[in-house]
Amino acid sequence: MELGRALQAGGRMADAVGAYRRAADLGYPAAQLLLGDMYRQGTGVPQSATDAVHWVERASEQGLAAAEIDLALMYHNGIGVAKSDTIAAGLLRLAADKGVPEAQYLLGLSYDKGYGMPPSPTDAFHWYHLAADQRHAEAEASLGYMYLRGVGVQQSTPDGIEWTRRAADQRNGRAAFNLALSYATGNGVAQSDSEALRWYQVAAAQGILTAQNNLGVFYRDGRGVAQSHAEAVNLFRQAAEKGDVMAQYNLAQAYETGQGVAASHADAVAWYQKAARAGHKGAQDTLRRLNQPW
């Protein structure tokens, strides 16, 4: 095991596979899991989803929680096995019952989305809470959302804000975005553009496209920050190019009005069309005004 890790760290992948295989053949579950991961990634060995499942399953049969989680994800995604959310949920339950927060979160997600079982907000809340109590950021974010919306639990804005803040403090993008919304609207906290800006920045840095767009709006309108149309356009473009419809519309407006970028009728129409095709009514109305199709 340790030899395999050392060889892998030194870049000797084929030798690491050999070391893991010897340990795996002796029945060491951690080695079996690592060997399965090597097969899954095609590191030091030809990629093989079937062999990956074989070794991860052997580790799972010995009760290794990390293997139970990995095998559950393979069943959920249909990697090397026929897709089965029912089997995935059963494996997650085994790991969750061992107190592993990632498994508890994923089991909560399964109840939340109805993966392999009927949806159950109360069961989702239960498992999210167990994971959140161990500082699992995604679980904290989900718990915050459930409290804010009253899903699976009595609605409580203070509890929702508290759990959302805990996740946001761990740089969780989804939670940071929700906290920014709360500050922007004054929902459960004192309204503060500067705090909203701060949390939008955190969420945007984590790749949350709506946060990038909203941050662009703050720069465009000078909310909580010195007005900068150029920075607004930069943020709109980042999100628009990745498919955010509101950002596409806002970027089109910038091209039409020449705010923060050189005015361009052609570019404005092109971005309005992208937004319109995605169902943005404002973009559709603008294209009618401009006598342009979408």
C-alpha positions in Angstrom: 0.0 0.0 0.0 2.5 2.6 1.1 4.9 1.4 -1.6 2.2 2.0 -4.2 1.5 5.5 -2.9 5.2 6.3 -3.0 5.5 5.0 -6.5 2.4 6.9 -7.6 3.7 10.1 -6.0 7.0 9.6 -7.9 5.2 9.3 -11.2 5.9 5.6 -11.6 2.3 4.7 -12.4 2.7 1.3 -13.9 4.9 0.2 -10.9 2.2 1.7 -8.5 -0.4 -0.4 -10.2 1.7 -3.5 -9.6 2.1 -2.6 -6.0 -1.6 -1.9 -5.5 -2.5 -5.2 -7.3 -0.3 -7.3 -5.0 -1.9 -5.7 -1.9 -5.4 -5.9 -3.5 -4.9 -9.6 -4.2 -4.0 -10.1 -0.5 -7.4 -8.6 0.3 -6.5 -5.0 1.5 -9.6 -3.0 0.7 -7.8 0.4 0.5 -5.5 -1.1 -2.2 -8.5 -2.5 -4.0 -10.2 0.9 -4.1 -7.0 2.6 -5.3 -6.5 0.0 -8.0 -10.1 0.5 -9.1 -9.4 4.2 -9.3 -6.4 3.6 -11.5 -8.4 1.5 -13.9 -11.2 4.1 -13.9 -8.8 6.9 -14.8 -6.5 4.8 -17.1 -3.5 5.7 -15.0 -0.6 3.3 -15.3 -3.0 0.7 -16.9 -5.4 0.8 -19.9 -8.7 2.4 -18.8 -11.4 -0.1 -18.0 -14.6 0.8 -16.3 -15.4 -3.0 -15.9 -12.1 -3.6 -14.0 -12.7 -0.4 -12.0 -16.1 -1.7 -10.9 -14.6 -5.1 -10.1 -12.0 -3.8 -7.7 -14.2 -1.1 -6.1 -16.9 -3.7 -5.6 -14.4 -6.0 -3.8 -13.4 -3.1 -1.5 -17.1 -2.3 -0.9 -17.8 -5.9 0.0 -15.4 -5.5 2.9 -17.3 -2.5 4.2 -14.9 0.3 3.1 -17.1 3.4 3.2 -15.2 5.2 0.5 -15.6 2.3 -1.8 -19.3 2.1 -1.1 -19.6 5.8 -2.1 -17.5 5.3 -5.3 -19.5 2.2 -6.3 -22.8 4.1 -5.6 -21.7 6.9 -8.0 -20.7 4.3 -10.6 -24.2 2.8 -10.4 -25.8 6.3 -10.5 -23.8 7.3 -13.6 -23.9 3.9 -15.3 -20.1 3.6 -15.3 -19.0 0.0 -15.9 -22.4 -1.3 -14.8 -26.1 -0.9 -15.8 -27.4 2.4 -14.2 -29.3 1.7 -11.0 -30.2 4.5 -8.6 -31.8 1.9 -6.3 -28.5 0.0 -5.9 -26.7 3.3 -5.5 -29.0 4.4 -2.7 -28.5 1.1 -0.9 -24.7 1.6 -1.1 -25.0 5.2 0.1 -27.1 4.0 3.1 -24.3 1.6 4.1 -21.7 4.4 4.1 -24.1 6.9 5.6 -24.9 4.6 8.5 -21.1 4.6 9.3 -21.4 8.4 9.8 -19.5 9.4 6.7 -20.7 13.0 5.9 -20.3 12.7 2.1 -22.5 9.6 2.1 -25.0 11.3 4.3 -25.1 14.3 2.0 -25.5 12.1 -1.1 -28.2 10.0 0.5 -30.0 13.2 1.4 -29.7 14.3 -2.2 -31.1 11.0 -3.3 -34.2 11.5 -1.1 -34.3 15.2 -2.3 -34.3 14.3 -6.0 -36.0 10.9 -5.8 -33.0 9.0 -7.0 -33.8 5.3 -6.5 -36.6 6.0 -4.1 -39.7 8.2 -3.8 -38.8 11.8 -3.1 -39.0 12.6 0.7 -38.1 16.1 1.8 -38.2 15.1 5.5 -35.7 12.2 4.9 -33.6 14.5 2.8 -33.6 17.1 5.6 -32.6 14.4 8.1 -29.6 13.2 6.1 -28.5 16.7 5.1 -28.6 17.7 8.8 -26.4 14.8 9.8 -23.8 15.8 7.2 -24.1 19.5 7.9 -23.4 18.8 11.6 -20.0 17.6 10.4 -19.4 20.8 8.4 -20.2 19.3 5.0 -20.5 22.5 3.0 -23.0 21.3 0.3 -25.2 19.8 3.0 -25.1 23.1 4.9 -26.1 24.9 1.8 -29.0 22.4 1.2 -30.1 22.7 4.8 -30.1 26.5 4.6 -32.2 26.4 1.5 -34.7 24.0 3.1 -35.1 26.2 6.1 -35.5 29.3 4.0 -38.2 27.6 1.8 -39.8 25.5 4.5 -39.2 22.3 2.6 -39.0 19.2 4.8 -39.0 21.4 7.9 -40.9 24.3 9.4 -39.8 27.5 7.6 -37.3 29.5 9.5 -35.5 32.4 8.0 -33.0 32.8 10.9 -32.0 29.1 10.7 -31.9 29.3 6.9 -29.5 32.3 7.0 -27.3 30.6 9.7 -26.8 27.4 7.7 -26.4 29.3 4.5 -23.7 31.5 6.1 -21.9 28.4 7.4 -21.6 27.0 3.9 -20.7 30.4 2.4 -17.9 30.8 4.9 -16.5 27.6 3.4 -16.6 29.2 0.0 -19.5 27.2 -1.2 -20.7 28.9 -4.4 -24.4 28.0 -4.1 -24.6 29.2 -0.5 -22.6 32.4 -1.2 -25.1 33.2 -4.0 -28.1 32.6 -1.8 -26.6 34.8 1.0 -25.9 37.5 -1.6 -29.5 37.4 -2.6 -30.6 37.8 1.0 -28.4 40.8 1.5 -29.5 42.3 -1.8 -33.2 42.0 -0.9 -33.0 42.3 2.9 -34.5 38.9 3.4 -33.6 37.8 6.9 -30.7 40.2 7.2 -30.3 44.0 7.1 -30.2 45.0 3.4 -26.6 45.7 2.4 -25.4 46.2 -1.2 -21.8 46.0 0.0 -22.4 42.6 1.7 -24.4 41.4 -1.4 -21.5 42.4 -3.6 -19.0 40.6 -1.4 -20.9 37.3 -1.5 -21.7 37.6 -5.2 -17.9 37.9 -5.7 -17.4 34.7 -3.7 -20.1 32.9 -5.7 -18.8 34.2 -9.0 -15.3 33.0 -8.2 -16.8 29.5 -7.7 -18.3 29.6 -11.2 -21.9 30.4 -10.4 -23.0 32.0 -13.6 -26.0 33.8 -12.2 -23.7 35.4 -9.6 -21.4 36.6 -12.4 -24.4 38.2 -14.1 -25.7 39.8 -10.9 -22.3 41.1 -10.0 -22.2 42.6 -13.5 -25.5 44.4 -12.7 -24.0 45.8 -9.5 -21.0 47.2 -11.4 -23.3 48.5 -14.1 -25.6 50.3 -11.6 -22.9 51.2 -9.1 -24.5 49.2 -6.2 -22.0 48.8 -3.4 -19.1 49.5 -5.7 -17.9 52.3 -7.9 -19.8 52.2 -11.2 -17.9 50.5 -14.0 -19.6 49.7 -17.3 -16.4 48.0 -18.6 -16.3 45.6 -15.6 -20.0 45.0 -16.0 -19.5 44.0 -19.6 -16.6 41.7 -18.7 -18.7 39.9 -16.1 -21.7 39.7 -18.5 -19.5 38.2 -21.2 -18.0 35.6 -18.9 -21.5 34.3 -17.9 -23.1 34.8 -21.4 -20.4 32.8 -23.1 -21.2 29.9 -20.8 -24.9 30.1 -21.5 -26.4 32.3 -18.8 -29.5 33.8 -20.5 -29.8 37.0 -18.4 -26.1 37.7 -19.0 -26.7 37.3 -22.7 -29.5 39.8 -22.6 -27.5 42.3 -20.5 -24.5 41.9 -22.8 -26.8 42.6 -25.8 -28.1 45.7 -24.1 -24.5 46.9 -23.5 -23.7 46.4 -27.2 -26.9 48.2 -28.2 -26.3 51.2 -26.0 -22.5 51.3 -26.2 -22.1 51.2 -22.4 -18.8 49.6 -21.4 -18.1 48.4 -25.0 -18.1 49.9 -28.5 -21.7 50.0 -29.7 -22.4 47.2 -32.3 -25.8 46.5 -33.8 -24.6 43.2 -35.1 -23.3 42.0 -31.8 -26.3 43.3 -29.9 -28.6 41.3 -32.3 -26.5 38.2 -32.0 -26.7 38.2 -28.2 -30.4 39.1 -28.2 -31.0 36.1 -30.5 -29.1 33.7 -28.1 -31.2 34.9 -25.2 -34.4 34.9 -27.2 -33.9 31.3 -28.4 -33.5 30.3 -24.7 -36.9 31.9 -24.0 -36.0 35.4 -22.7 -39.1 37.4 -23.3 -37.3 40.8 -23.1 -34.9 39.7 -25.8 -37.7 38.5 -28.0 -39.6 41.8 -27.6 -36.4 43.7 -28.4 -35.8 41.7 -31.6 -39.4 42.4 -32.7 -38.7 46.1 -32.1 -35.5 45.8 -34.2 -37.3 43.8 -36.9 -34.9 40.9 -36.4 -35.7 37.2 -36.3 -34.6 34.7 -33.7 
